[in-house]
């Protein structure tokens, strides 16, 4: 799996996954656009059927309920409905 630029991963709390991309550059573009409004954006990798995917997430939600509310707000603001909530990282 290719290395990502070093960014600290959250060690607690909840995160919202806002996208999963087949290339690192797509994930970096999404991350940069989110950093204007969200301070805690990070990327993790996943291996899906032998291919590497780059998942962009927003951290900083102390509870699952807070993350679900953040997800709802993002969906309303962006008119996108494929966000996922995960225990960080």
Secondary structure as the mmCIF struct_conf table of DSSP 4:
data_model
#
loop_
_struct_conf.conf_type_id
_struct_conf.id
_struct_conf.beg_label_comp_id
_struct_conf.beg_label_asym_id
_struct_conf.beg_label_seq_id
_struct_conf.end_label_comp_id
_struct_conf.end_label_asym_id
_struct_conf.end_label_seq_id
HELX_LH_PP_P HELX_LH_PP_P1 UNK A 2 UNK A 6
HELX_LH_PP_P HELX_LH_PP_P2 UNK A 8 UNK A 10
BEND BEND1 UNK A 12 UNK A 13
STRN STRN1 UNK A 14 UNK A 21
BEND BEND2 UNK A 22 UNK A 23
HELX_RH_AL_P HELX_RH_AL_P1 UNK A 24 UNK A 34
TURN_TY1_P TURN_TY1_P1 UNK A 35 UNK A 37
BEND BEND3 UNK A 39 UNK A 39
STRN STRN2 UNK A 41 UNK A 48
TURN_TY1_P TURN_TY1_P2 UNK A 49 UNK A 50
STRN STRN3 UNK A 51 UNK A 61
BEND BEND4 UNK A 62 UNK A 63
HELX_RH_AL_P HELX_RH_AL_P2 UNK A 64 UNK A 78
TURN_TY1_P TURN_TY1_P3 UNK A 79 UNK A 79
STRN STRN4 UNK A 84 UNK A 87
#
